[in-house]
Amino acid sequence: MQVAGLELGSTLSRAKDKHPETECSTIRPTPQGVGVIIRDHEGSTVAAMSKRMPLSLGPLEAEAKALDEAIMFARDIGVQDIIFESDSRIVYHALADPTNAPISISSIVSGTRFRLPEFWTFETSHVRRQAKKSAHALAAYASDIDSLVVWVEGCPPFIESLVI
């Protein structure tokens, strides 16, 4: 397979529960998800994934986990040459130099770096969040599923208008 670009996104949301009898609010985690879209060298969608995450993570940890999930997904479908796009400068820099990774993502980054030799080539690219609308839509979709949904050789219908 030619070089593929992976967009990844994660969702983080919390819902407030109001307790009128105590007049206080607590924050409870709501489902989080990871969205990955794989495109070929011409920009056509090769595969996409929405995965619900079993744990509630902070924004930085969610983005690091999204990158890790994207790497495993790319490996599983047989992509060998890859360019990952992330909108987190911290995760982007942590992957390049794990010695400066924040402690909250250091173990995720270590696991991710361990898997990189499985690819022939690997690059990362920092992009603006607006450039990854389709991946974030896939991540949001994950909150409505039980575990995992994968689309191969096609684009999920609900993101077709976002895929440019």
C-alpha positions as CSV (number, residue, x, y, z in Angstrom):
1,M,0.0,0.0,0.0
2,Q,1.2,3.5,-0.7
3,V,1.8,6.0,2.0
4,A,-1.3,6.6,4.0
5,G,-2.2,9.5,6.1
6,L,-4.1,9.0,9.4
7,E,-6.2,11.6,11.0
8,L,-7.0,10.9,14.6
9,G,-9.4,12.5,17.0
10,S,-10.7,12.0,20.5
11,T,-13.6,13.2,22.4
12,L,-13.8,14.4,26.0
13,S,-17.0,15.3,27.6
14,R,-18.4,15.5,31.0
15,A,-22.0,15.9,32.2
16,K,-23.0,17.7,35.3
17,D,-25.3,16.1,37.8
18,K,-27.2,18.5,40.0
19,H,-28.2,17.3,43.4
20,P,-30.9,19.7,44.6
21,E,-31.0,18.2,48.0
22,T,-27.4,19.0,48.6
23,E,-27.2,22.1,46.3
24,C,-23.9,20.9,44.8
25,S,-22.8,19.6,41.4
26,T,-20.7,16.6,40.7
27,I,-19.1,15.9,37.4
28,R,-19.5,12.4,36.0
29,P,-17.6,11.1,33.0
30,T,-19.5,10.5,29.9
31,P,-18.4,8.1,27.1
32,Q,-15.2,9.0,25.3
33,G,-14.2,7.9,21.9
34,V,-11.4,7.7,19.4
35,G,-11.8,8.3,15.7
36,V,-9.3,7.4,13.0
37,I,-9.5,7.9,9.3
38,I,-6.9,6.4,6.9
39,R,-6.4,8.0,3.5
40,D,-4.2,7.0,0.7
41,H,-1.6,9.2,-1.1
42,E,-4.4,10.6,-3.2
43,G,-6.6,11.5,-0.3
44,S,-9.2,8.8,-0.8
45,T,-10.6,7.1,2.3
46,V,-9.1,3.6,2.8
47,A,-10.6,2.8,6.2
48,A,-12.1,4.5,9.2
49,M,-12.6,3.5,12.8
50,S,-14.8,4.7,15.8
51,K,-13.9,3.1,19.1
52,R,-15.4,3.8,22.5
53,M,-12.9,4.1,25.2
54,P,-13.6,2.2,28.5
55,L,-11.9,4.8,30.7
56,S,-12.4,8.5,31.1
57,L,-9.2,10.4,30.1
58,G,-8.1,14.0,30.2
59,P,-7.7,15.8,26.9
60,L,-3.9,15.2,26.6
61,E,-4.2,11.5,27.6
62,A,-7.1,11.1,25.2
63,E,-5.1,12.5,22.3
64,A,-2.1,10.3,23.1
65,K,-4.4,7.2,23.4
66,A,-6.0,8.2,20.0
67,L,-2.5,8.1,18.4
68,D,-1.8,4.7,20.0
69,E,-5.1,3.3,18.7
70,A,-4.5,4.7,15.3
71,I,-1.1,3.0,15.1
72,M,-2.6,-0.4,16.1
73,F,-5.5,0.1,13.6
74,A,-3.1,0.9,10.7
75,R,-1.0,-2.1,11.6
76,D,-4.0,-4.4,11.7
77,I,-5.2,-3.4,8.2
78,G,-1.7,-3.7,6.7
79,V,-0.6,-0.1,6.2
80,Q,3.2,0.0,6.1
81,D,4.1,3.7,5.2
82,I,2.3,6.2,7.4
83,I,1.9,9.8,8.2
84,F,0.0,10.6,11.4
85,E,-1.7,13.9,11.9
86,S,-2.4,15.2,15.3
87,D,-3.6,18.6,16.6
88,S,-1.8,18.2,19.9
89,R,1.7,19.8,19.9
90,I,2.5,18.2,23.2
91,V,1.8,14.6,21.9
92,Y,3.5,15.5,18.6
93,H,6.7,16.6,20.5
94,A,6.5,13.7,23.0
95,L,6.5,11.2,20.2
96,A,9.6,12.8,18.7
97,D,11.4,13.1,22.1
98,P,9.8,10.9,24.8
99,T,12.3,12.2,27.5
100,N,10.3,15.4,27.6
101,A,6.8,13.8,27.6
102,P,4.5,14.8,30.4
103,I,4.3,12.0,33.0
104,S,0.5,11.6,32.3
105,I,1.2,10.3,28.8
106,S,4.7,8.9,29.1
107,S,3.6,5.2,29.3
108,I,1.2,5.7,26.4
109,V,4.0,7.3,24.3
110,S,6.4,4.5,25.3
111,G,4.0,1.9,24.1
112,T,3.3,3.8,20.9
113,R,7.1,4.2,20.1
114,F,7.5,0.4,20.8
115,R,5.2,-0.3,17.9
116,L,6.7,2.1,15.4
117,P,9.4,-0.3,14.0
118,E,6.5,-2.4,12.6
119,F,6.1,0.2,9.9
120,W,8.5,0.8,7.0
121,T,8.2,4.6,7.3
122,F,6.6,6.7,9.9
123,E,6.1,10.5,10.1
124,T,4.0,12.8,12.3
125,S,2.5,16.0,11.3
126,H,1.0,18.7,13.4
127,V,-2.2,20.1,12.0
128,R,-4.9,22.5,13.2
129,R,-8.0,21.0,14.8
130,Q,-10.2,22.3,12.0
131,A,-8.3,20.0,9.6
132,K,-9.5,16.9,11.4
133,K,-13.2,17.4,11.5
134,S,-13.9,13.9,10.1
135,A,-11.7,12.2,12.7
136,H,-13.4,14.1,15.5
137,A,-16.9,13.2,14.1
138,L,-15.8,9.6,14.2
139,A,-14.7,10.0,17.8
140,A,-18.0,11.6,18.7
141,Y,-19.8,8.8,17.0
142,A,-18.0,6.3,19.3
143,S,-20.1,7.5,22.3
144,D,-23.1,5.9,20.7
145,I,-21.6,2.5,20.1
146,D,-20.8,-0.4,22.5
147,S,-17.2,-1.0,21.4
148,L,-15.8,-0.6,17.9
149,V,-17.0,0.1,14.4
150,V,-14.7,-0.2,11.4
151,W,-15.3,0.8,7.8
152,V,-13.0,-0.6,5.1
153,E,-12.7,0.6,1.5
154,G,-15.2,3.3,2.0
155,C,-16.2,6.3,4.0
156,P,-18.8,6.3,6.7
157,P,-21.8,8.1,5.3
158,F,-22.1,10.5,8.2
159,I,-18.7,12.1,7.5
160,E,-18.8,12.1,3.7
161,S,-19.4,15.9,3.7
162,L,-16.4,16.4,6.0
163,V,-13.9,14.4,3.9
164,I,-12.3,16.8,1.6
